[in-house]
Amino acid sequence: MNKYLGIILIVLGALMLIFSYVLSLEDYNFYNIGALLIIICGIVTHIYVTKRS
């Protein structure tokens, strides 16, 4: 599970952006910025876990 944490965060952030578009929440900047931060954290986590193992 720890091995896939970065990928899970990236997918979660992408799903949040898709749902914000479908539900017309794209005007709420805090929601989109939160999804962007989750994607960035997922990328950093994935790189860290990959380099560590």
mmCIF file of the N, C-alpha and C atoms, coordinates in Angstrom:
data_MODEL
# 
_entry.id   MODEL 
# 
loop_
_atom_site.group_PDB 
_atom_site.id 
_atom_site.type_symbol 
_atom_site.label_atom_id 
_atom_site.label_alt_id 
_atom_site.label_comp_id 
_atom_site.label_asym_id 
_atom_site.label_entity_id 
_atom_site.label_seq_id 
_atom_site.pdbx_PDB_ins_code 
_atom_site.Cartn_x 
_atom_site.Cartn_y 
_atom_site.Cartn_z 
_atom_site.occupancy 
_atom_site.B_iso_or_equiv 
_atom_site.pdbx_formal_charge 
_atom_site.auth_seq_id 
_atom_site.auth_comp_id 
_atom_site.auth_asym_id 
_atom_site.auth_atom_id 
_atom_site.pdbx_PDB_model_num 
ATOM 1   N N  . MET A 1 1  ? 0.829   -1.198 0.000   1.00 0.00 ? 1  MET A N  1 
ATOM 2   C CA . MET A 1 1  ? 0.000   0.000  0.000   1.00 0.00 ? 1  MET A CA 1 
ATOM 3   C C  . MET A 1 1  ? 0.871   1.259  0.000   1.00 0.00 ? 1  MET A C  1 
ATOM 4   N N  . ASN A 1 2  ? 1.929   1.262  0.799   1.00 0.00 ? 2  ASN A N  1 
ATOM 5   C CA . ASN A 1 2  ? 2.813   2.416  0.864   1.00 0.00 ? 2  ASN A CA 1 
ATOM 6   C C  . ASN A 1 2  ? 3.478   2.668  -0.484  1.00 0.00 ? 2  ASN A C  1 
ATOM 7   N N  . LYS A 1 3  ? 3.680   1.598  -1.243  1.00 0.00 ? 3  LYS A N  1 
ATOM 8   C CA . LYS A 1 3  ? 4.326   1.692  -2.549  1.00 0.00 ? 3  LYS A CA 1 
ATOM 9   C C  . LYS A 1 3  ? 3.464   2.480  -3.544  1.00 0.00 ? 3  LYS A C  1 
ATOM 10  N N  . TYR A 1 4  ? 2.159   2.410  -3.395  1.00 0.00 ? 4  TYR A N  1 
ATOM 11  C CA . TYR A 1 4  ? 1.235   3.038  -4.338  1.00 0.00 ? 4  TYR A CA 1 
ATOM 12  C C  . TYR A 1 4  ? 0.598   4.318  -3.809  1.00 0.00 ? 4  TYR A C  1 
ATOM 13  N N  . LEU A 1 5  ? 1.103   4.846  -2.711  1.00 0.00 ? 5  LEU A N  1 
ATOM 14  C CA . LEU A 1 5  ? 0.494   6.033  -2.100  1.00 0.00 ? 5  LEU A CA 1 
ATOM 15  C C  . LEU A 1 5  ? 0.543   7.239  -3.030  1.00 0.00 ? 5  LEU A C  1 
ATOM 16  N N  . GLY A 1 6  ? 1.658   7.438  -3.726  1.00 0.00 ? 6  GLY A N  1 
ATOM 17  C CA . GLY A 1 6  ? 1.782   8.568  -4.642  1.00 0.00 ? 6  GLY A CA 1 
ATOM 18  C C  . GLY A 1 6  ? 0.797   8.478  -5.793  1.00 0.00 ? 6  GLY A C  1 
ATOM 19  N N  . ILE A 1 7  ? 0.664   7.287  -6.362  1.00 0.00 ? 7  ILE A N  1 
ATOM 20  C CA . ILE A 1 7  ? -0.275  7.086  -7.475  1.00 0.00 ? 7  ILE A CA 1 
ATOM 21  C C  . ILE A 1 7  ? -1.711  7.303  -7.007  1.00 0.00 ? 7  ILE A C  1 
ATOM 22  N N  . ILE A 1 8  ? -2.020  6.833  -5.803  1.00 0.00 ? 8  ILE A N  1 
ATOM 23  C CA . ILE A 1 8  ? -3.372  7.020  -5.264  1.00 0.00 ? 8  ILE A CA 1 
ATOM 24  C C  . ILE A 1 8  ? -3.676  8.504  -5.087  1.00 0.00 ? 8  ILE A C  1 
ATOM 25  N N  . LEU A 1 9  ? -2.708  9.275  -4.595  1.00 0.00 ? 9  LEU A N  1 
ATOM 26  C CA . LEU A 1 9  ? -2.921  10.718 -4.416  1.00 0.00 ? 9  LEU A CA 1 
ATOM 27  C C  . LEU A 1 9  ? -3.107  11.427 -5.753  1.00 0.00 ? 9  LEU A C  1 
ATOM 28  N N  . ILE A 1 10 ? -2.337  11.026 -6.757  1.00 0.00 ? 10 ILE A N  1 
ATOM 29  C CA . ILE A 1 10 ? -2.480  11.636 -8.086  1.00 0.00 ? 10 ILE A CA 1 
ATOM 30  C C  . ILE A 1 10 ? -3.860  11.363 -8.658  1.00 0.00 ? 10 ILE A C  1 
ATOM 31  N N  . VAL A 1 11 ? -4.307  10.118 -8.554  1.00 0.00 ? 11 VAL A N  1 
ATOM 32  C CA . VAL A 1 11 ? -5.632  9.748  -9.074  1.00 0.00 ? 11 VAL A CA 1 
ATOM 33  C C  . VAL A 1 11 ? -6.733  10.467 -8.288  1.00 0.00 ? 11 VAL A C  1 
ATOM 34  N N  . LEU A 1 12 ? -6.575  10.576 -6.976  1.00 0.00 ? 12 LEU A N  1 
ATOM 35  C CA . LEU A 1 12 ? -7.567  11.278 -6.155  1.00 0.00 ? 12 LEU A CA 1 
ATOM 36  C C  . LEU A 1 12 ? -7.678  12.745 -6.556  1.00 0.00 ? 12 LEU A C  1 
ATOM 37  N N  . GLY A 1 13 ? -6.546  13.396 -6.773  1.00 0.00 ? 13 GLY A N  1 
ATOM 38  C CA . GLY A 1 13 ? -6.558  14.794 -7.206  1.00 0.00 ? 13 GLY A CA 1 
ATOM 39  C C  . GLY A 1 13 ? -7.190  14.958 -8.576  1.00 0.00 ? 13 GLY A C  1 
ATOM 40  N N  . ALA A 1 14 ? -6.889  14.033 -9.477  1.00 0.00 ? 14 ALA A N  1 
ATOM 41  C CA . ALA A 1 14 ? -7.486  14.097 -10.814 1.00 0.00 ? 14 ALA A CA 1 
ATOM 42  C C  . ALA A 1 14 ? -8.995  13.880 -10.751 1.00 0.00 ? 14 ALA A C  1 
ATOM 43  N N  . LEU A 1 15 ? -9.432  12.964 -9.908  1.00 0.00 ? 15 LEU A N  1 
ATOM 44  C CA . LEU A 1 15 ? -10.877 12.734 -9.755  1.00 0.00 ? 15 LEU A CA 1 
ATOM 45  C C  . LEU A 1 15 ? -11.570 13.954 -9.156  1.00 0.00 ? 15 LEU A C  1 
ATOM 46  N N  . MET A 1 16 ? -10.898 14.617 -8.228  1.00 0.00 ? 16 MET A N  1 
ATOM 47  C CA . MET A 1 16 ? -11.471 15.842 -7.666  1.00 0.00 ? 16 MET A CA 1 
ATOM 48  C C  . MET A 1 16 ? -11.649 16.902 -8.746  1.00 0.00 ? 16 MET A C  1 
ATOM 49  N N  . LEU A 1 17 ? -10.667 17.040 -9.650  1.00 0.00 ? 17 LEU A N  1 
ATOM 50  C CA . LEU A 1 17 ? -10.796 18.015 -10.735 1.00 0.00 ? 17 LEU A CA 1 
ATOM 51  C C  . LEU A 1 17 ? -11.907 17.627 -11.704 1.00 0.00 ? 17 LEU A C  1 
ATOM 52  N N  . ILE A 1 18 ? -12.047 16.339 -11.984 1.00 0.00 ? 18 ILE A N  1 
ATOM 53  C CA . ILE A 1 18 ? -13.118 15.881 -12.880 1.00 0.00 ? 18 ILE A CA 1 
ATOM 54  C C  . ILE A 1 18 ? -14.476 16.141 -12.247 1.00 0.00 ? 18 ILE A C  1 
ATOM 55  N N  . PHE A 1 19 ? -14.613 15.815 -10.954 1.00 0.00 ? 19 PHE A N  1 
ATOM 56  C CA . PHE A 1 19 ? -15.892 16.055 -10.282 1.00 0.00 ? 19 PHE A CA 1 
ATOM 57  C C  . PHE A 1 19 ? -16.204 17.541 -10.177 1.00 0.00 ? 19 PHE A C  1 
ATOM 58  N N  . SER A 1 20 ? -15.180 18.366 -10.007 1.00 0.00 ? 20 SER A N  1 
ATOM 59  C CA . SER A 1 20 ? -15.443 19.810 -9.942  1.00 0.00 ? 20 SER A CA 1 
ATOM 60  C C  . SER A 1 20 ? -15.946 20.328 -11.277 1.00 0.00 ? 20 SER A C  1 
ATOM 61  N N  . TYR A 1 21 ? -15.472 19.737 -12.371 1.00 0.00 ? 21 TYR A N  1 
ATOM 62  C CA . TYR A 1 21 ? -15.968 20.143 -13.692 1.00 0.00 ? 21 TYR A CA 1 
ATOM 63  C C  . TYR A 1 21 ? -17.390 19.639 -13.913 1.00 0.00 ? 21 TYR A C  1 
ATOM 64  N N  . VAL A 1 22 ? -17.646 18.384 -13.550 1.00 0.00 ? 22 VAL A N  1 
ATOM 65  C CA . VAL A 1 22 ? -18.975 17.788 -13.765 1.00 0.00 ? 22 VAL A CA 1 
ATOM 66  C C  . VAL A 1 22 ? -20.021 18.487 -12.900 1.00 0.00 ? 22 VAL A C  1 
ATOM 67  N N  . LEU A 1 23 ? -19.669 18.811 -11.665 1.00 0.00 ? 23 LEU A N  1 
ATOM 68  C CA . LEU A 1 23 ? -20.620 19.436 -10.746 1.00 0.00 ? 23 LEU A CA 1 
ATOM 69  C C  . LEU A 1 23 ? -20.603 20.965 -10.817 1.00 0.00 ? 23 LEU A C  1 
ATOM 70  N N  . SER A 1 24 ? -19.900 21.525 -11.795 1.00 0.00 ? 24 SER A N  1 
ATOM 71  C CA . SER A 1 24 ? -19.784 22.975 -11.996 1.00 0.00 ? 24 SER A CA 1 
ATOM 72  C C  . SER A 1 24 ? -19.221 23.677 -10.772 1.00 0.00 ? 24 SER A C  1 
ATOM 73  N N  . LEU A 1 25 ? -18.172 23.099 -10.181 1.00 0.00 ? 25 LEU A N  1 
ATOM 74  C CA . LEU A 1 25 ? -17.500 23.716 -9.041  1.00 0.00 ? 25 LEU A CA 1 
ATOM 75  C C  . LEU A 1 25 ? -16.206 24.393 -9.449  1.00 0.00 ? 25 LEU A C  1 
ATOM 76  N N  . GLU A 1 26 ? -15.993 24.593 -10.754 1.00 0.00 ? 26 GLU A N  1 
ATOM 77  C CA . GLU A 1 26 ? -14.713 25.150 -11.190 1.00 0.00 ? 26 GLU A CA 1 
ATOM 78  C C  . GLU A 1 26 ? -14.522 26.597 -10.762 1.00 0.00 ? 26 GLU A C  1 
ATOM 79  N N  . ASP A 1 27 ? -15.586 27.255 -10.288 1.00 0.00 ? 27 ASP A N  1 
ATOM 80  C CA . ASP A 1 27 ? -15.454 28.635 -9.813  1.00 0.00 ? 27 ASP A CA 1 
ATOM 81  C C  . ASP A 1 27 ? -14.918 28.699 -8.389  1.00 0.00 ? 27 ASP A C  1 
ATOM 82  N N  . TYR A 1 28 ? -14.922 27.568 -7.687  1.00 0.00 ? 28 TYR A N  1 
ATOM 83  C CA . TYR A 1 28 ? -14.426 27.531 -6.315  1.00 0.00 ? 28 TYR A CA 1 
ATOM 84  C C  . TYR A 1 28 ? -12.926 27.246 -6.348  1.00 0.00 ? 28 TYR A C  1 
ATOM 85  N N  . ASN A 1 29 ? -12.148 28.311 -6.180  1.00 0.00 ? 29 ASN A N  1 
ATOM 86  C CA . ASN A 1 29 ? -10.701 28.195 -6.318  1.00 0.00 ? 29 ASN A CA 1 
ATOM 87  C C  . ASN A 1 29 ? -10.083 27.308 -5.249  1.00 0.00 ? 29 ASN A C  1 
ATOM 88  N N  . PHE A 1 30 ? -10.623 27.332 -4.016  1.00 0.00 ? 30 PHE A N  1 
ATOM 89  C CA . PHE A 1 30 ? -10.040 26.523 -2.949  1.00 0.00 ? 30 PHE A CA 1 
ATOM 90  C C  . PHE A 1 30 ? -10.154 25.038 -3.266  1.00 0.00 ? 30 PHE A C  1 
ATOM 91  N N  . TYR A 1 31 ? -11.207 24.637 -3.934  1.00 0.00 ? 31 TYR A N  1 
ATOM 92  C CA . TYR A 1 31 ? -11.391 23.233 -4.305  1.00 0.00 ? 31 TYR A CA 1 
ATOM 93  C C  . TYR A 1 31 ? -10.362 22.828 -5.360  1.00 0.00 ? 31 TYR A C  1 
ATOM 94  N N  . ASN A 1 32 ? -10.175 23.669 -6.365  1.00 0.00 ? 32 ASN A N  1 
ATOM 95  C CA . ASN A 1 32 ? -9.214  23.368 -7.426  1.00 0.00 ? 32 ASN A CA 1 
ATOM 96  C C  . ASN A 1 32 ? -7.773  23.448 -6.927  1.00 0.00 ? 32 ASN A C  1 
ATOM 97  N N  . ILE A 1 33 ? -7.477  24.395 -6.063  1.00 0.00 ? 33 ILE A N  1 
ATOM 98  C CA . ILE A 1 33 ? -6.130  24.498 -5.507  1.00 0.00 ? 33 ILE A CA 1 
ATOM 99  C C  . ILE A 1 33 ? -5.839  23.297 -4.611  1.00 0.00 ? 33 ILE A C  1 
ATOM 100 N N  . GLY A 1 34 ? -6.839  22.844 -3.870  1.00 0.00 ? 34 GLY A N  1 
ATOM 101 C CA . GLY A 1 34 ? -6.668  21.640 -3.046  1.00 0.00 ? 34 GLY A CA 1 
ATOM 102 C C  . GLY A 1 34 ? -6.373  20.420 -3.894  1.00 0.00 ? 34 GLY A C  1 
ATOM 103 N N  . ALA A 1 35 ? -7.088  20.289 -5.005  1.00 0.00 ? 35 ALA A N  1 
ATOM 104 C CA . ALA A 1 35 ? -6.846  19.152 -5.907  1.00 0.00 ? 35 ALA A CA 1 
ATOM 105 C C  . ALA A 1 35 ? -5.444  19.250 -6.514  1.00 0.00 ? 35 ALA A C  1 
ATOM 106 N N  . LEU A 1 36 ? -5.014  20.450 -6.868  1.00 0.00 ? 36 LEU A N  1 
ATOM 107 C CA . LEU A 1 36 ? -3.673  20.643 -7.415  1.00 0.00 ? 36 LEU A CA 1 
ATOM 108 C C  . LEU A 1 36 ? -2.606  20.289 -6.386  1.00 0.00 ? 36 LEU A C  1 
ATOM 109 N N  . LEU A 1 37 ? -2.799  20.707 -5.137  1.00 0.00 ? 37 LEU A N  1 
ATOM 110 C CA . LEU A 1 37 ? -1.833  20.374 -4.091  1.00 0.00 ? 37 LEU A CA 1 
ATOM 111 C C  . LEU A 1 37 ? -1.774  18.875 -3.831  1.00 0.00 ? 37 LEU A C  1 
ATOM 112 N N  . ILE A 1 38 ? -2.912  18.195 -3.907  1.00 0.00 ? 38 ILE A N  1 
ATOM 113 C CA . ILE A 1 38 ? -2.918  16.747 -3.730  1.00 0.00 ? 38 ILE A CA 1 
ATOM 114 C C  . ILE A 1 38 ? -2.156  16.071 -4.861  1.00 0.00 ? 38 ILE A C  1 
ATOM 115 N N  . ILE A 1 39 ? -2.314  16.557 -6.084  1.00 0.00 ? 39 ILE A N  1 
ATOM 116 C CA . ILE A 1 39 ? -1.582  15.985 -7.225  1.00 0.00 ? 39 ILE A CA 1 
ATOM 117 C C  . ILE A 1 39 ? -0.079  16.217 -7.056  1.00 0.00 ? 39 ILE A C  1 
ATOM 118 N N  . ILE A 1 40 ? 0.318   17.419 -6.651  1.00 0.00 ? 40 ILE A N  1 
ATOM 119 C CA . ILE A 1 40 ? 1.739   17.716 -6.463  1.00 0.00 ? 40 ILE A CA 1 
ATOM 120 C C  . ILE A 1 40 ? 2.314   16.856 -5.337  1.00 0.00 ? 40 ILE A C  1 
ATOM 121 N N  . CYS A 1 41 ? 1.581   16.718 -4.237  1.00 0.00 ? 41 CYS A N  1 
ATOM 122 C CA . CYS A 1 41 ? 2.044   15.857 -3.146  1.00 0.00 ? 41 CYS A CA 1 
ATOM 123 C C  . CYS A 1 41 ? 2.156   14.409 -3.611  1.00 0.00 ? 41 CYS A C  1 
ATOM 124 N N  . GLY A 1 42 ? 1.240   13.982 -4.455  1.00 0.00 ? 42 GLY A N  1 
ATOM 125 C CA . GLY A 1 42 ? 1.304   12.624 -4.993  1.00 0.00 ? 42 GLY A CA 1 
ATOM 126 C C  . GLY A 1 42 ? 2.529   12.412 -5.860  1.00 0.00 ? 42 GLY A C  1 
ATOM 127 N N  . ILE A 1 43 ? 2.869   13.394 -6.676  1.00 0.00 ? 43 ILE A N  1 
ATOM 128 C CA . ILE A 1 43 ? 4.055   13.284 -7.527  1.00 0.00 ? 43 ILE A CA 1 
ATOM 129 C C  . ILE A 1 43 ? 5.319   13.228 -6.676  1.00 0.00 ? 43 ILE A C  1 
ATOM 130 N N  . VAL A 1 44 ? 5.408   14.117 -5.695  1.00 0.00 ? 44 VAL A N  1 
ATOM 131 C CA . VAL A 1 44 ? 6.581   14.140 -4.818  1.00 0.00 ? 44 VAL A CA 1 
ATOM 132 C C  . VAL A 1 44 ? 6.682   12.844 -4.021  1.00 0.00 ? 44 VAL A C  1 
ATOM 133 N N  . THR A 1 45 ? 5.566   12.357 -3.502  1.00 0.00 ? 45 THR A N  1 
ATOM 134 C CA . THR A 1 45 ? 5.558   11.104 -2.749  1.00 0.00 ? 45 THR A CA 1 
ATOM 135 C C  . THR A 1 45 ? 5.973   9.934  -3.624  1.00 0.00 ? 45 THR A C  1 
ATOM 136 N N  . HIS A 1 46 ? 5.476   9.899  -4.841  1.00 0.00 ? 46 HIS A N  1 
ATOM 137 C CA . HIS A 1 46 ? 5.837   8.816  -5.759  1.00 0.00 ? 46 HIS A CA 1 
ATOM 138 C C  . HIS A 1 46 ? 7.334   8.820  -6.054  1.00 0.00 ? 46 HIS A C  1 
ATOM 139 N N  . ILE A 1 47 ? 7.890   10.000 -6.291  1.00 0.00 ? 47 ILE A N  1 
ATOM 140 C CA . ILE A 1 47 ? 9.332   10.093 -6.558  1.00 0.00 ? 47 ILE A CA 1 
ATOM 141 C C  . ILE A 1 47 ? 10.123  9.665  -5.324  1.00 0.00 ? 47 ILE A C  1 
ATOM 142 N N  . TYR A 1 48 ? 9.712   10.108 -4.134  1.00 0.00 ? 48 TYR A N  1 
ATOM 143 C CA . TYR A 1 48 ? 10.412  9.761  -2.906  1.00 0.00 ? 48 TYR A CA 1 
ATOM 144 C C  . TYR A 1 48 ? 10.384  8.249  -2.646  1.00 0.00 ? 48 TYR A C  1 
ATOM 145 N N  . VAL A 1 49 ? 9.215   7.649  -2.786  1.00 0.00 ? 49 VAL A N  1 
ATOM 146 C CA . VAL A 1 49 ? 9.084   6.214  -2.531  1.00 0.00 ? 49 VAL A CA 1 
ATOM 147 C C  . VAL A 1 49 ? 9.852   5.412  -3.570  1.00 0.00 ? 49 VAL A C  1 
ATOM 148 N N  . THR A 1 50 ? 9.846   5.852  -4.830  1.00 0.00 ? 50 THR A N  1 
ATOM 149 C CA . THR A 1 50 ? 10.570  5.149  -5.875  1.00 0.00 ? 50 THR A CA 1 
ATOM 150 C C  . THR A 1 50 ? 12.079  5.231  -5.663  1.00 0.00 ? 50 THR A C  1 
ATOM 151 N N  . LYS A 1 51 ? 12.569  6.398  -5.261  1.00 0.00 ? 51 LYS A N  1 
ATOM 152 C CA . LYS A 1 51 ? 14.005  6.552  -5.020  1.00 0.00 ? 51 LYS A CA 1 
ATOM 153 C C  . LYS A 1 51 ? 14.452  5.764  -3.792  1.00 0.00 ? 51 LYS A C  1 
ATOM 154 N N  . ARG A 1 52 ? 13.589  5.684  -2.783  1.00 0.00 ? 52 ARG A N  1 
ATOM 155 C CA . ARG A 1 52 ? 13.932  5.007  -1.536  1.00 0.00 ? 52 ARG A CA 1 
ATOM 156 C C  . ARG A 1 52 ? 14.008  3.503  -1.715  1.00 0.00 ? 52 ARG A C  1 
ATOM 157 N N  . SER A 1 53 ? 13.176  2.947  -2.579  1.00 0.00 ? 53 SER A N  1 
ATOM 158 C CA . SER A 1 53 ? 13.161  1.484  -2.738  1.00 0.00 ? 53 SER A CA 1 
ATOM 159 C C  . SER A 1 53 ? 14.071  0.997  -3.829  1.00 0.00 ? 53 SER A C  1 
# 
